[in-house]
């Protein structure tokens, strides 16, 4: 088993917001609420869940792009929040992110060579000639031709722009890359190309990915392990094969059952469907956060919140996991 590269302990990010224009009361949104997580070297850890469950916030707090409310993030055992500004600046070379929107994440006023050169200059990569050479290498790595360095982002397709975003993230040879919905804005055929590129780069550069997505069909083909989030909490963690073959949390089961299947013989198959609305993150229910939508909820689910606990190598936060 590989060593742990990055981990979190009781990591939380809460936002305080007003309840109305004419009210002075403040309410708290628990976007990330006490997450314990370990990601091992050179693995792809997929983080899945419905929109608004806190996936993106968790990824950005782990990189210190957003400051935590509470908890700890450790990179190779070192507490990132104990680092001063100078030390964290140096650490950022090892921690990078690929953003969701390839159209919004690139400065339209900058040529590609300047977009790629910016992180290199920021971290003192070398001379102007060395930076120019490195920019050419980065385009080669992501499958684009070097003569495109003088073009602007609007002259590229969405898939090409995302390749440029990936090249920028790899400029300073990182070890840990957060892919925040990195293929969700792309056509299906382009998604496959970008996923193959990410896999090749991982093998070549020994990268570790936190792959944030809501597309479980992508997760099954790409990830080594999966973490399922619901309303700021992790509800299940396991290998990809375990999660898809025998989900133990009811929420995980409902997510997987909603994935479309290409087999025409299964078009009319019966699928369990979730009923009810997602609780407001500003007014969470007592006990288990999923109990208002769970068909298996019992009295204890409404009074006691289950903790994420290891059950035979799997971690699940449920009073009555499906294997029982």
TITI-667668 format. One record per residue (C-alpha): residue number from 0; residue in one letter; x, y, z. Coordinates in Angstrom, 2 decimals, padded with zeros to 5 digits, always signed. Example, Ala and Ser with C-alpha at 12.3 -4.5 7.8 and 13.67 -1.06 7.14 Angstrom:
<pt 0 a <+012.30 -004.50 +007.80>>
<pt 1 s <+013.67 -001.06 +007.14>>
END
This chain:
<pt 0 x <+000.00 +000.00 +000.00>>
<pt 1 x <+001.32 +003.42 -000.95>>
<pt 2 x <+002.20 +006.02 +001.65>>
<pt 3 x <-000.32 +008.72 +002.48>>
<pt 4 x <+000.48 +011.89 +000.53>>
<pt 5 x <-002.17 +014.27 +001.85>>
<pt 6 x <-004.70 +013.87 +004.65>>
<pt 7 x <-007.31 +015.84 +006.54>>
<pt 8 x <-008.46 +015.56 +010.14>>
<pt 9 x <-011.82 +017.02 +011.27>>
<pt 10 x <-011.54 +019.54 +008.43>>
<pt 11 x <-014.37 +022.07 +008.33>>
<pt 12 x <-015.36 +025.17 +006.40>>
<pt 13 x <-018.40 +027.10 +007.61>>
<pt 14 x <-019.87 +030.25 +006.12>>
<pt 15 x <-021.84 +032.76 +008.14>>
<pt 16 x <-024.60 +034.50 +006.19>>
<pt 17 x <-027.51 +036.80 +006.98>>
<pt 18 x <-031.03 +035.39 +007.03>>
<pt 19 x <-032.67 +038.39 +005.37>>
<pt 20 x <-032.33 +041.99 +004.29>>
<pt 21 x <-034.04 +043.36 +007.39>>
<pt 22 x <-032.72 +040.81 +009.84>>
<pt 23 x <-029.53 +040.98 +011.87>>
<pt 24 x <-029.53 +037.25 +012.62>>
<pt 25 x <-026.69 +035.21 +011.18>>
<pt 26 x <-026.97 +031.62 +010.01>>
<pt 27 x <-024.20 +029.11 +009.35>>
<pt 28 x <-023.74 +027.01 +006.22>>
<pt 29 x <-021.62 +023.95 +007.00>>
<pt 30 x <-020.12 +023.47 +003.54>>
<pt 31 x <-017.47 +021.06 +004.82>>
<pt 32 x <-018.11 +019.62 +008.25>>
<pt 33 x <-015.51 +017.45 +009.96>>
<pt 34 x <-013.90 +015.53 +007.09>>
<pt 35 x <-011.30 +012.85 +007.80>>
<pt 36 x <-009.60 +011.73 +004.60>>
<pt 37 x <-006.38 +010.10 +003.42>>
<pt 38 x <-005.16 +010.14 -000.19>>
<pt 39 x <-002.23 +007.88 -001.04>>
<pt 40 x <+000.65 +008.56 -003.37>>
<pt 41 x <+000.00 +008.03 -007.09>>
<pt 42 x <-003.68 +007.12 -006.66>>
<pt 43 x <-006.78 +008.74 -008.11>>
<pt 44 x <-009.28 +009.48 -005.37>>
<pt 45 x <-012.70 +010.45 -006.73>>
<pt 46 x <-014.97 +012.69 -004.68>>
<pt 47 x <-018.62 +012.39 -005.71>>
<pt 48 x <-021.98 +013.71 -004.61>>
<pt 49 x <-024.81 +016.00 -005.65>>
<pt 50 x <-024.21 +019.65 -006.52>>
<pt 51 x <-023.81 +021.72 -003.37>>
<pt 52 x <-022.58 +018.89 -001.15>>
<pt 53 x <-019.19 +020.58 -000.55>>
<pt 54 x <-016.89 +018.74 -002.98>>
<pt 55 x <-015.28 +021.83 -004.53>>
<pt 56 x <-015.00 +023.58 -001.18>>
<pt 57 x <-013.19 +020.58 +000.29>>
<pt 58 x <-010.71 +020.48 -002.59>>
<pt 59 x <-009.93 +024.18 -002.31>>
<pt 60 x <-009.58 +024.09 +001.47>>
<pt 61 x <-007.12 +021.21 +001.10>>
<pt 62 x <-005.00 +023.44 -001.18>>
<pt 63 x <-005.44 +026.45 +001.12>>
<pt 64 x <-007.08 +028.39 -001.69>>
<pt 65 x <-009.83 +028.84 +000.92>>
<pt 66 x <-008.92 +029.06 +004.58>>
<pt 67 x <-010.40 +026.42 +006.88>>
<pt 68 x <-012.74 +027.07 +009.78>>
<pt 69 x <-011.34 +024.17 +011.80>>
<pt 70 x <-009.31 +021.00 +011.42>>
<pt 71 x <-005.99 +020.06 +009.86>>
<pt 72 x <-004.55 +019.38 +006.41>>
<pt 73 x <-001.25 +017.49 +006.33>>
<pt 74 x <+000.95 +017.07 +003.27>>
<pt 75 x <+003.59 +014.37 +003.77>>
<pt 76 x <+002.92 +014.75 +007.48>>
<pt 77 x <+003.43 +018.52 +007.50>>
<pt 78 x <+000.58 +020.73 +008.73>>
<pt 79 x <-000.13 +023.15 +005.87>>
<pt 80 x <-001.87 +025.59 +008.17>>
<pt 81 x <+001.26 +025.87 +010.31>>
<pt 82 x <+003.22 +027.26 +007.35>>
<pt 83 x <+003.78 +030.99 +007.04>>
<pt 84 x <+003.11 +032.82 +003.78>>
<pt 85 x <+006.61 +032.30 +002.40>>
<pt 86 x <+006.70 +028.58 +003.18>>
<pt 87 x <+003.21 +028.07 +001.77>>
<pt 88 x <+004.22 +029.90 -001.41>>
<pt 89 x <+007.04 +027.41 -001.91>>
<pt 90 x <+004.72 +024.50 -001.12>>
<pt 91 x <+002.25 +025.54 -003.83>>
<pt 92 x <+004.57 +024.18 -006.50>>
<pt 93 x <+003.58 +020.70 -005.27>>
<pt 94 x <-000.16 +021.42 -004.97>>
<pt 95 x <-002.09 +022.42 -008.08>>
<pt 96 x <-005.62 +022.53 -009.47>>
<pt 97 x <-007.33 +022.13 -012.84>>
<pt 98 x <-010.52 +024.19 -012.88>>
<pt 99 x <-013.92 +023.16 -014.21>>
<pt 100 x <-014.54 +025.81 -016.84>>
<pt 101 x <-011.86 +025.95 -019.56>>
<pt 102 x <-013.44 +029.12 -020.92>>
<pt 103 x <-013.32 +031.09 -017.65>>
<pt 104 x <-010.08 +029.76 -016.14>>
<pt 105 x <-007.74 +031.22 -018.80>>
<pt 106 x <-007.08 +034.96 -019.09>>
<pt 107 x <-008.43 +035.98 -022.53>>
<pt 108 x <-005.90 +038.84 -022.76>>
<pt 109 x <-002.86 +036.60 -022.40>>
<pt 110 x <-001.23 +034.44 -025.03>>
<pt 111 x <-000.74 +030.77 -024.21>>
<pt 112 x <+003.00 +031.24 -023.71>>
<pt 113 x <+002.32 +033.91 -021.08>>
<pt 114 x <-000.33 +031.78 -019.35>>
<pt 115 x <+002.17 +028.93 -019.03>>
<pt 116 x <+005.10 +031.19 -018.17>>
<pt 117 x <+003.32 +032.97 -015.33>>
<pt 118 x <+003.62 +030.18 -012.71>>
<pt 119 x <+007.19 +029.51 -013.84>>
<pt 120 x <+008.20 +033.15 -013.29>>
<pt 121 x <+006.33 +033.27 -009.99>>
<pt 122 x <+008.43 +030.42 -008.61>>
<pt 123 x <+011.74 +031.48 -010.18>>
<pt 124 x <+012.04 +028.66 -012.68>>
<pt 125 x <+015.01 +030.05 -014.61>>
<pt 126 x <+016.05 +032.36 -017.41>>
<pt 127 x <+013.72 +033.63 -020.12>>
<pt 128 x <+015.11 +031.09 -022.57>>
<pt 129 x <+014.59 +028.23 -020.08>>
<pt 130 x <+011.03 +029.36 -019.45>>
<pt 131 x <+010.31 +029.49 -023.20>>
<pt 132 x <+011.70 +025.98 -023.59>>
<pt 133 x <+009.63 +024.72 -020.66>>
<pt 134 x <+006.44 +026.20 -022.19>>
<pt 135 x <+007.11 +024.24 -025.37>>
<pt 136 x <+007.64 +021.06 -023.34>>
<pt 137 x <+004.36 +021.59 -021.53>>
<pt 138 x <+002.41 +021.85 -024.77>>
<pt 139 x <+004.10 +018.68 -026.00>>
<pt 140 x <+003.05 +016.91 -022.79>>
<pt 141 x <-000.63 +017.69 -023.31>>
<pt 142 x <-000.68 +016.91 -027.03>>
<pt 143 x <-000.65 +020.41 -028.53>>
<pt 144 x <+001.80 +021.81 -031.07>>
<pt 145 x <+004.39 +024.37 -030.02>>
<pt 146 x <+003.45 +026.89 -032.70>>
<pt 147 x <+000.20 +027.45 -030.76>>
<pt 148 x <+002.09 +029.25 -027.99>>
<pt 149 x <+001.44 +032.64 -029.59>>
<pt 150 x <-002.32 +032.20 -029.82>>
<pt 151 x <-005.00 +033.50 -027.45>>
<pt 152 x <-007.50 +031.26 -025.57>>
<pt 153 x <-010.43 +032.24 -027.80>>
<pt 154 x <-008.66 +030.61 -030.74>>
<pt 155 x <-008.96 +027.15 -029.14>>
<pt 156 x <-011.77 +024.65 -028.64>>
<pt 157 x <-012.98 +023.70 -025.15>>
<pt 158 x <-010.94 +020.51 -025.10>>
<pt 159 x <-007.80 +022.35 -026.21>>
<pt 160 x <-008.32 +025.00 -023.55>>
<pt 161 x <-008.60 +022.35 -020.89>>
<pt 162 x <-005.33 +020.85 -022.11>>
<pt 163 x <-003.76 +024.28 -021.66>>
<pt 164 x <-005.20 +024.41 -018.14>>
<pt 165 x <-003.66 +021.03 -017.41>>
<pt 166 x <-000.32 +022.19 -018.84>>
<pt 167 x <-000.41 +025.25 -016.57>>
<pt 168 x <-001.09 +023.06 -013.53>>
<pt 169 x <+001.90 +020.86 -014.40>>
<pt 170 x <+004.31 +023.76 -015.03>>
<pt 171 x <+006.20 +023.43 -011.74>>
<pt 172 x <+006.12 +019.59 -011.56>>
<pt 173 x <+003.47 +019.16 -008.84>>
<pt 174 x <+002.80 +015.95 -006.93>>
<pt 175 x <-000.86 +016.50 -006.01>>
<pt 176 x <-003.44 +017.82 -008.48>>
<pt 177 x <-007.09 +018.60 -007.74>>
<pt 178 x <-009.19 +018.06 -010.88>>
<pt 179 x <-012.34 +020.04 -010.10>>
<pt 180 x <-014.99 +018.78 -012.55>>
<pt 181 x <-012.18 +018.92 -015.12>>
<pt 182 x <-014.15 +017.15 -017.87>>
<pt 183 x <-017.76 +018.03 -017.04>>
<pt 184 x <-017.88 +020.99 -019.46>>
<pt 185 x <-016.62 +018.91 -022.40>>
<pt 186 x <-018.35 +016.75 -024.99>>
<pt 187 x <-018.31 +013.02 -024.24>>
<pt 188 x <-015.75 +012.18 -026.95>>
<pt 189 x <-013.47 +014.99 -025.74>>
<pt 190 x <-013.93 +013.84 -022.15>>
<pt 191 x <-012.46 +010.46 -023.06>>
<pt 192 x <-009.43 +012.10 -024.68>>
<pt 193 x <-008.77 +014.33 -021.66>>
<pt 194 x <-009.21 +011.42 -019.22>>
<pt 195 x <-006.72 +009.34 -021.23>>
<pt 196 x <-004.32 +012.29 -021.13>>
<pt 197 x <-004.68 +012.61 -017.35>>
<pt 198 x <-004.04 +008.90 -016.91>>
<pt 199 x <-000.94 +009.00 -019.13>>
<pt 200 x <+000.40 +012.03 -017.27>>
<pt 201 x <-000.19 +010.32 -013.95>>
<pt 202 x <+001.87 +007.31 -014.98>>
<pt 203 x <+004.62 +009.40 -016.53>>
<pt 204 x <+004.92 +012.03 -013.77>>
<pt 205 x <+003.78 +009.90 -010.79>>
<pt 206 x <+000.93 +012.28 -009.97>>
<pt 207 x <-001.75 +011.95 -007.31>>
<pt 208 x <-005.25 +013.13 -008.19>>
<pt 209 x <-008.24 +014.29 -006.21>>
<pt 210 x <-010.87 +013.93 -008.93>>
<pt 211 x <-014.02 +015.90 -008.09>>
<pt 212 x <-017.03 +014.98 -010.19>>
<pt 213 x <-020.74 +014.19 -010.18>>
<pt 214 x <-020.43 +011.78 -013.13>>
<pt 215 x <-020.24 +008.27 -011.72>>
<pt 216 x <-019.78 +006.69 -015.14>>
<pt 217 x <-016.46 +008.54 -015.41>>
<pt 218 x <-015.48 +007.57 -011.87>>
<pt 219 x <-015.88 +003.86 -012.53>>
<pt 220 x <-013.37 +003.96 -015.38>>
<pt 221 x <-010.88 +006.41 -013.90>>
<pt 222 x <-010.66 +006.24 -010.09>>
<pt 223 x <-008.88 +003.89 -007.69>>
<pt 224 x <-010.94 +004.84 -004.64>>
<pt 225 x <-014.14 +006.80 -004.13>>
<pt 226 x <-015.45 +009.07 -001.39>>
<pt 227 x <-019.16 +009.93 -001.34>>
<pt 228 x <-020.23 +013.27 +000.19>>
<pt 229 x <-023.64 +014.43 +001.34>>
<pt 230 x <-024.28 +017.88 +002.84>>
<pt 231 x <-020.70 +018.48 +003.93>>
<pt 232 x <-020.10 +015.02 +005.38>>
<pt 233 x <-018.35 +011.96 +004.00>>
<pt 234 x <-020.81 +009.07 +004.08>>
<pt 235 x <-018.83 +006.26 +002.42>>
<pt 236 x <-015.25 +005.56 +001.31>>
<pt 237 x <-013.99 +002.47 -000.50>>
<pt 238 x <-012.30 +001.17 -003.60>>
<pt 239 x <-014.08 +001.83 -006.88>>
<pt 240 x <-014.97 -001.84 -007.33>>
<pt 241 x <-016.35 -002.10 -003.79>>
<pt 242 x <-018.44 +001.05 -004.09>>
<pt 243 x <-020.01 +000.06 -007.40>>
<pt 244 x <-020.49 -003.63 -006.72>>
<pt 245 x <-021.78 -003.41 -003.14>>
<pt 246 x <-022.60 +000.10 -001.89>>
<pt 247 x <-023.21 +000.13 +001.84>>
<pt 248 x <-024.71 +003.58 +002.38>>
<pt 249 x <-028.25 +004.06 +001.03>>
<pt 250 x <-027.26 +007.38 -000.54>>
<pt 251 x <-024.45 +005.68 -002.48>>
<pt 252 x <-026.89 +003.05 -003.70>>
<pt 253 x <-029.30 +005.69 -005.00>>
<pt 254 x <-026.49 +007.57 -006.77>>
<pt 255 x <-025.30 +004.42 -008.54>>
<pt 256 x <-028.80 +003.33 -009.50>>
<pt 257 x <-029.33 +006.68 -011.23>>
<pt 258 x <-026.41 +006.14 -013.63>>
<pt 259 x <-027.71 +005.53 -017.19>>
<pt 260 x <-026.78 +002.18 -018.72>>
<pt 261 x <-026.08 +001.57 -022.39>>
<pt 262 x <-027.67 -001.89 -022.40>>
<pt 263 x <-031.08 -001.57 -024.16>>
<pt 264 x <-032.34 -004.64 -022.28>>
<pt 265 x <-032.08 -002.68 -019.02>>
<pt 266 x <-034.04 +000.38 -020.11>>
<pt 267 x <-037.12 -000.80 -018.27>>
<pt 268 x <-035.34 -002.06 -015.19>>
<pt 269 x <-036.73 -001.00 -011.85>>
<pt 270 x <-034.52 +001.53 -010.13>>
<pt 271 x <-034.85 +002.80 -006.55>>
<pt 272 x <-035.65 +006.50 -006.66>>
<pt 273 x <-035.00 +009.14 -004.04>>
<pt 274 x <-038.03 +011.07 -002.83>>
<pt 275 x <-038.21 +014.43 -001.10>>
<pt 276 x <-035.96 +017.47 -001.25>>
<pt 277 x <-032.40 +017.88 -000.04>>
<pt 278 x <-032.43 +019.54 +003.40>>
<pt 279 x <-031.24 +023.12 +003.57>>
<pt 280 x <-027.54 +023.35 +004.54>>
<pt 281 x <-028.59 +026.24 +006.82>>
<pt 282 x <-031.17 +024.10 +008.61>>
<pt 283 x <-029.81 +020.58 +008.83>>
<pt 284 x <-032.06 +017.85 +010.25>>
<pt 285 x <-031.25 +016.25 +013.58>>
<pt 286 x <-029.43 +012.94 +013.56>>
<pt 287 x <-028.40 +011.57 +010.17>>
<pt 288 x <-028.45 +014.23 +007.47>>
<pt 289 x <-029.87 +011.74 +004.98>>
<pt 290 x <-032.70 +010.51 +007.21>>
<pt 291 x <-035.37 +012.76 +005.63>>
<pt 292 x <-034.88 +010.97 +002.28>>
<pt 293 x <-033.82 +007.50 +003.42>>
<pt 294 x <-036.41 +004.69 +003.13>>
<pt 295 x <-034.54 +002.67 +005.78>>
<pt 296 x <-034.43 +005.38 +008.48>>
<pt 297 x <-035.42 +004.38 +012.01>>
<pt 298 x <-035.77 +006.24 +015.28>>
<pt 299 x <-032.04 +006.30 +016.04>>
<pt 300 x <-031.37 +007.88 +012.64>>
<pt 301 x <-033.48 +010.88 +013.64>>
<pt 302 x <-031.69 +011.43 +016.94>>
<pt 303 x <-028.04 +010.36 +016.54>>
<pt 304 x <-025.72 +011.31 +013.69>>
<pt 305 x <-023.69 +008.27 +012.53>>
<pt 306 x <-019.93 +008.65 +012.41>>
<pt 307 x <-017.74 +007.42 +009.57>>
<pt 308 x <-016.38 +004.11 +010.84>>
<pt 309 x <-014.33 +001.32 +009.33>>
<pt 310 x <-016.32 -001.82 +008.57>>
<pt 311 x <-014.12 -004.55 +007.14>>
<pt 312 x <-011.83 -002.24 +005.21>>
<pt 313 x <-014.70 +000.01 +004.11>>
<pt 314 x <-015.71 +003.26 +005.78>>
<pt 315 x <-019.42 +004.05 +006.03>>
<pt 316 x <-021.44 +006.50 +008.10>>
<pt 317 x <-024.75 +004.69 +008.62>>
<pt 318 x <-026.56 +003.11 +011.56>>
<pt 319 x <-027.94 +000.40 +009.28>>
<pt 320 x <-025.52 -000.17 +006.39>>
<pt 321 x <-026.88 -002.18 +003.48>>
<pt 322 x <-024.60 -005.18 +004.09>>
<pt 323 x <-026.51 -005.77 +007.34>>
END
